[in-house]
């Protein structure tokens, strides 16, 4: 009768082990899921921090350029363009900090949820462990354990029961260890939460300071613009001349690229005739890029160029963009729009222009207002470099990435040294800023 009761009590005790094991398993799964979420957040925060450092370095470079320009008594367009570029970079930096704060908020919420979940589950584990111990002490005294073993029907049954008792003892020890480990993890999460909150406070302070810097820079730019507006008539004439020069440059580039496409088509047709093959008429759809026949080598070069979008090196060793792609308002003259088929990158006097990718020089020509212009072909893509004073390459030259193309011209009136770069996909103009590395 006693043995029957003992068996019954042991069976009841097993009912306590199952929920304990399930709780441990659930806790493990929860930790794995939250670790995966934390890893994703950490990766994104790392990217934002890297971007922030680049923007801070960019601002320092622009500040150095402004300091060099502002040392001269008279305000120039060069200084205003740099101030405008600095404001753009500062705005990007503020946006970056805001995104970092958002990521930290998400991390804080996630960590707080983890702490709440872990605290609840630790309490549950403690309660189940206490109940399990109580049941063990009630039912599994040393005498009961011996009776349990001695009542075995066979030797093998006794071994089986002995192993069962060992497993129960081991499970109790593992549960105690799991609780201790969970408590340590909880303390770590609480410390992590505090650190994240302090990091957020630091970023919010930095954001406030950056906003103040931005306001100061906007005032500085407005003051510089006001000083130059006295020369409005002269500036308007300069804008008209530059727009006319840009149109002339655009027409010349377009003609050269169209000629390259025509020659490629002619070459492909002649090759087909030599091979006694029928030529396939290449149609041109309205509003799309004209197809350009390419050799296998040229196709490979095109693919390689396209795969490097966002990774191309800058056409100068140091510099910052002072005029972006497309239509935008003139930095001084209100209501006056300027259109840029590429981007203008301000650099230091005496700087050299560099090829952003390997290819073949298909044209070198000179225009008085835009200086020398070099066009390099990369399969179906073309890169254009202008405002070059002295040229280091000639037509049909093979150039390598970062190879010097020539020395840049410095505009004495604006105190501005820049390179103008354009990227064309066949006859379609592309925004170089999206192609150049950050």
PADREN-694585 format. One record per residue (C-alpha): x, y, z; residue in three letters. Coordinates in steps of 0.2 Angstrom, whole numbers, padded with zeros to 4 digits, always signed. Each point is the difference from the previous one (the first is absolute). Last residue first. Layout:
<nodes>
XYZALA/...
</nodes>
This chain:
<nodes>
+0151+0291-0250UNK/+0005-0008-0016UNK/-0005+0008-0017UNK/-0014-0007-0010UNK/-0015+0008+0009UNK/+0009+0017-0001UNK/+0003-0002-0018UNK/-0018+0002-0004UNK/-0003-0008-0017UNK/-0002+0008-0018UNK/-0008-0012-0013UNK/+0008-0001-0017UNK/+0010-0016+0003UNK/+0000-0001+0019UNK/+0008+0017+0003UNK/+0010+0006+0015UNK/+0005+0018+0002UNK/+0015+0008+0010UNK/+0004+0019+0002UNK/+0016+0002+0009UNK/+0003+0015+0011UNK/+0012+0013+0005UNK/-0009+0016+0006UNK/+0007+0018+0004UNK/-0016+0006-0008UNK/+0009+0013-0011UNK/+0016-0010-0001UNK/-0009-0016-0006UNK/+0013-0014+0003UNK/+0002-0013-0014UNK/+0003-0018+0004UNK/+0016-0010-0004UNK/-0002-0015-0012UNK/-0006-0018-0002UNK/+0008-0008+0015UNK/-0003-0018+0001UNK/-0012-0005+0014UNK/-0007-0015-0009UNK/+0010-0004-0015UNK/+0001+0009-0017UNK/+0002-0007-0018UNK/+0004+0015-0012UNK/-0010+0001-0015UNK/-0001+0019+0000UNK/+0013+0008+0011UNK/+0005+0000+0018UNK/+0009+0013+0012UNK/-0010+0015-0003UNK/+0004+0017+0007UNK/-0014+0012+0006UNK/-0014-0012+0003UNK/-0017+0007+0003UNK/-0008-0015-0006UNK/-0002-0019+0003UNK/-0013-0011-0009UNK/-0003-0019+0005UNK/-0008-0011-0014UNK/-0009-0016+0002UNK/-0004-0012-0014UNK/+0017-0009+0002UNK/+0010+0012+0011UNK/+0004+0015-0011UNK/+0010+0015+0006UNK/-0005+0018-0005UNK/+0013+0013+0004UNK/-0005+0019+0000UNK/+0013+0014+0000UNK/-0006+0017+0006UNK/-0018+0003+0004UNK/-0002+0018-0005UNK/+0013+0000-0015UNK/-0005-0017-0006UNK/+0013-0014-0003UNK/-0001-0018-0007UNK/+0006-0017+0005UNK/-0010-0015-0006UNK/-0001-0019+0000UNK/+0011-0003+0015UNK/-0001-0019+0003UNK/-0005-0008+0017UNK/+0005-0003+0018UNK/-0011+0009+0013UNK/-0001+0016+0010UNK/+0013+0008-0011UNK/+0010+0013+0010UNK/+0000+0019-0001UNK/+0015+0009+0008UNK/+0001+0013+0014UNK/+0010+0016-0002UNK/-0012+0011+0010UNK/-0010-0011+0012UNK/-0016-0008-0004UNK/-0018+0004-0004UNK/-0011-0014-0008UNK/-0013+0005-0013UNK/-0013-0013-0004UNK/-0008-0006-0016UNK/-0012+0007-0013UNK/-0002+0016+0011UNK/-0015+0011-0002UNK/-0001+0018+0008UNK/-0015+0009+0005UNK/-0001+0018+0004UNK/-0015+0005+0012UNK/+0012+0007+0013UNK/+0018+0003-0005UNK/+0012-0006+0013UNK/+0001-0019+0001UNK/-0009-0002-0017UNK/-0015-0011+0001UNK/+0001-0018-0005UNK/-0002-0010-0016UNK/+0009-0017-0002UNK/+0016-0007+0008UNK/+0008+0009+0015UNK/+0011+0015+0001UNK/+0013+0002+0014UNK/+0005-0018+0002UNK/+0015-0002+0011UNK/+0018-0002-0003UNK/+0016-0011+0003UNK/+0009-0012-0012UNK/-0010+0005-0015UNK/-0011-0010-0012UNK/-0008-0009+0015UNK/+0001-0019+0001UNK/-0014-0010-0007UNK/-0009-0011+0013UNK/-0018+0006-0001UNK/-0003-0009-0016UNK/+0014-0012-0002UNK/-0010-0014-0008UNK/-0005+0012-0014UNK/+0019+0002-0005UNK/+0003-0018+0001UNK/-0015-0003-0011UNK/+0006+0013-0013UNK/+0017-0008+0000UNK/-0007-0017-0003UNK/-0010+0007-0014UNK/+0015+0008-0007UNK/+0010-0016+0000UNK/-0014-0010-0008UNK/-0001+0014-0014UNK/-0014+0012+0002UNK/-0014+0007-0010UNK/-0008+0015+0007UNK/-0019+0001+0003UNK/-0007+0017+0001UNK/-0006+0005+0017UNK/-0019+0002+0002UNK/-0012+0014-0002UNK/-0006-0006-0017UNK/+0006-0017-0004UNK/+0015-0002-0012UNK/+0000-0016-0010UNK/+0015-0010-0003UNK/-0002-0009-0017UNK/+0007-0017+0000UNK/+0014-0002-0012UNK/-0001-0016-0011UNK/+0016-0010+0001UNK/+0013-0003-0013UNK/+0014+0001+0013UNK/+0008+0015-0009UNK/-0018+0007-0001UNK/-0002-0002+0018UNK/+0017+0008+0004UNK/-0005+0015-0011UNK/-0017+0002+0009UNK/+0009-0001+0017UNK/+0013+0013-0005UNK/-0014+0012-0007UNK/-0010-0002+0016UNK/+0016+0004+0011UNK/+0003+0015-0012UNK/-0017+0007+0002UNK/+0001-0003+0019UNK/+0016+0010+0001UNK/-0007+0013-0011UNK/-0015+0002+0012UNK/+0012+0001+0014UNK/+0010+0014-0008UNK/-0015+0010-0005UNK/-0007-0001+0017UNK/+0016+0006+0008UNK/+0001+0015-0012UNK/-0018+0005+0003UNK/+0002-0002+0019UNK/+0016+0011-0001UNK/-0010+0013-0010UNK/-0014+0000+0012UNK/+0012+0001+0015UNK/+0008+0015-0008UNK/-0016+0009-0003UNK/-0005-0004+0018UNK/+0017+0007+0006UNK/-0001+0016-0010UNK/-0018+0003+0006UNK/+0006-0003+0018UNK/+0015+0011-0002UNK/-0012+0014-0007UNK/-0011-0002+0015UNK/+0015+0001+0012UNK/+0006+0016-0008UNK/-0018+0008+0002UNK/-0001-0007+0018UNK/+0016+0007+0006UNK/-0007+0008+0015UNK/-0008-0017+0003UNK/+0017-0006+0005UNK/+0000+0008+0017UNK/-0017-0007+0004UNK/+0005-0017-0006UNK/+0014+0000+0013UNK/-0012+0005+0014UNK/-0013-0013-0005UNK/+0014-0013+0000UNK/+0006+0005+0018UNK/-0018+0000+0005UNK/-0003-0018-0007UNK/+0016-0005+0009UNK/-0005+0006+0017UNK/-0017-0009-0002UNK/+0009-0016-0005UNK/+0012+0001+0015UNK/-0015+0002+0011UNK/-0008-0015-0007UNK/+0016-0009+0002UNK/+0001+0004+0019UNK/-0018-0006+0002UNK/+0004-0016-0009UNK/+0016-0003+0011UNK/-0011+0002+0016UNK/-0012-0012-0007UNK/+0014-0012-0004UNK/+0007+0001+0017UNK/-0017-0003+0008UNK/-0002-0015-0011UNK/+0017-0007+0005UNK/-0006+0002+0018UNK/-0016-0010-0003UNK/+0010-0014-0009UNK/+0012-0002+0015UNK/-0015-0001+0012UNK/-0008-0013-0011UNK/+0016-0010-0001UNK/+0002+0000+0019UNK/-0018-0007+0001UNK/+0004-0013-0013UNK/+0015-0005+0009UNK/-0010-0002+0017UNK/-0012-0010-0010UNK/+0013-0011-0007UNK/+0007-0003+0017UNK/-0017-0005+0007UNK/-0003-0012-0015UNK/+0017-0008+0004UNK/-0005-0003+0018UNK/-0017-0007-0005UNK/+0008-0011-0013UNK/+0012-0007+0013UNK/-0014-0004+0012UNK/-0009-0009-0014UNK/+0015-0009-0005UNK/+0002-0006+0019UNK/-0018-0006+0001UNK/+0002-0009-0017UNK/+0016-0009+0006UNK/-0010-0006+0015UNK/-0014-0006-0010UNK/+0012-0008-0013UNK/+0008-0009+0014UNK/-0016-0007+0007UNK/-0005-0006-0017UNK/+0016-0008-0002UNK/-0003-0010+0016UNK/-0017-0005-0006UNK/+0007-0007-0016UNK/+0014-0009+0009UNK/-0013-0007+0012UNK/-0011-0006-0015UNK/+0015-0008-0008UNK/+0003-0010+0017UNK/-0018-0005+0000UNK/-0017+0003+0008UNK/+0007+0016+0009UNK/-0007+0002+0018UNK/+0018+0003+0006UNK/+0002+0015-0011UNK/-0016+0009+0006UNK/+0003-0005+0018UNK/+0018+0007-0001UNK/-0007+0017-0007UNK/-0014+0000+0013UNK/+0013-0002+0014UNK/+0011+0014-0008UNK/-0015+0012+0000UNK/-0008+0001-0017UNK/-0018+0004+0003UNK/-0001+0015+0011UNK/+0017+0007-0004UNK/-0002-0002-0018UNK/-0018+0008+0000UNK/+0008+0015+0009UNK/+0014+0001-0012UNK/-0011-0001-0015UNK/-0011+0014+0008UNK/+0015+0011+0003UNK/+0006-0003-0018UNK/-0017+0004-0007UNK/-0001+0016+0010UNK/+0018+0005-0005UNK/-0003-0004-0019UNK/-0016+0011+0001UNK/+0010+0014+0008UNK/+0013-0002-0013UNK/-0013+0000-0014UNK/-0008+0016+0006UNK/+0017+0009+0002UNK/+0006-0007-0017UNK/-0016+0007-0009UNK/+0002+0017+0009UNK/+0018+0001-0004UNK/-0002-0005-0018UNK/-0014+0013-0002UNK/+0012+0014+0007UNK/+0013-0006-0012UNK/-0011+0001-0015UNK/-0007+0017+0006UNK/+0018+0007+0002UNK/+0006-0008-0016UNK/-0015+0008-0009UNK/+0004+0017+0008UNK/+0019-0003-0005UNK/-0005-0002-0018UNK/-0011+0016+0000UNK/+0015+0009+0008UNK/+0011-0006-0014UNK/-0012+0005-0013UNK/-0001+0018+0008UNK/+0019+0000+0000UNK/+0001-0004-0019UNK/-0013+0014-0003UNK/+0011+0012+0009UNK/+0015-0006-0010UNK/-0009+0002-0016UNK/-0005+0017+0005UNK/+0018+0004+0004UNK/+0006-0007-0017UNK/-0013+0011-0009UNK/+0006+0015+0010UNK/+0018-0003-0004UNK/-0004-0001-0018UNK/-0009+0017+0001UNK/+0015+0007+0009UNK/+0012-0007-0013UNK/-0010+0008-0014UNK/+0000+0017+0009UNK/+0018-0001+0002UNK/+0003-0003-0018UNK/-0012+0013-0005UNK/+0012+0013+0008UNK/+0000+0011+0015UNK/+0015+0013+0000UNK/+0012+0001+0014UNK/+0009-0016-0003UNK/+0002-0012+0015UNK/-0018-0005-0005UNK/+0007-0012-0013UNK/+0012-0010+0010UNK/-0013-0001+0015UNK/-0013-0005-0012UNK/+0011-0015-0007UNK/+0004-0005+0018UNK/-0018+0000+0005UNK/-0004-0010-0016UNK/+0013-0013+0006UNK/-0007+0000+0018UNK/-0018-0002-0007UNK/+0005-0016-0010UNK/+0009-0007+0015UNK/-0017+0002+0010UNK/-0010-0007-0014UNK/+0012-0016-0001UNK/-0001-0002+0019UNK/-0019+0001-0001UNK/-0001-0013-0014UNK/+0010-0012+0011UNK/-0011+0003+0015UNK/-0015-0003-0012UNK/+0007-0017-0006UNK/+0004-0006+0018UNK/-0018+0005+0005UNK/-0007-0011-0014UNK/+0011-0015+0005UNK/-0004+0002+0019UNK/-0019+0001-0004UNK/+0002-0017-0011UNK/+0010-0008+0014UNK/-0013+0005+0014UNK/-0014-0007-0010UNK/+0010-0017-0002UNK/+0004+0001+0019UNK/-0019+0002+0003UNK/-0004-0015-0009UNK/+0013-0011+0008UNK/-0004+0006+0018UNK/-0019-0004-0003UNK/+0005-0017-0006UNK/+0011-0003+0015UNK/-0014+0006+0012UNK/-0013-0011-0008UNK/+0011-0015+0002UNK/+0003+0004+0019UNK/-0019+0002+0002UNK/-0003-0016-0009UNK/+0012-0009+0012UNK/-0008+0007+0015UNK/-0017-0004-0007UNK/+0005-0018-0002UNK/+0009-0002+0017UNK/-0015+0004+0011UNK/-0011-0014-0008UNK/+0015-0012+0004UNK/-0004+0003+0018UNK/-0017-0006-0002UNK/+0007-0017-0007UNK/+0012-0001+0015UNK/-0014+0003+0012UNK/-0010-0014-0008UNK/+0014-0012+0000UNK/+0003+0004+0018UNK/-0018-0003+0004UNK/+0001-0018-0008UNK/+0016-0003+0009UNK/-0009+0004+0016UNK/-0014-0012-0004UNK/
</nodes>
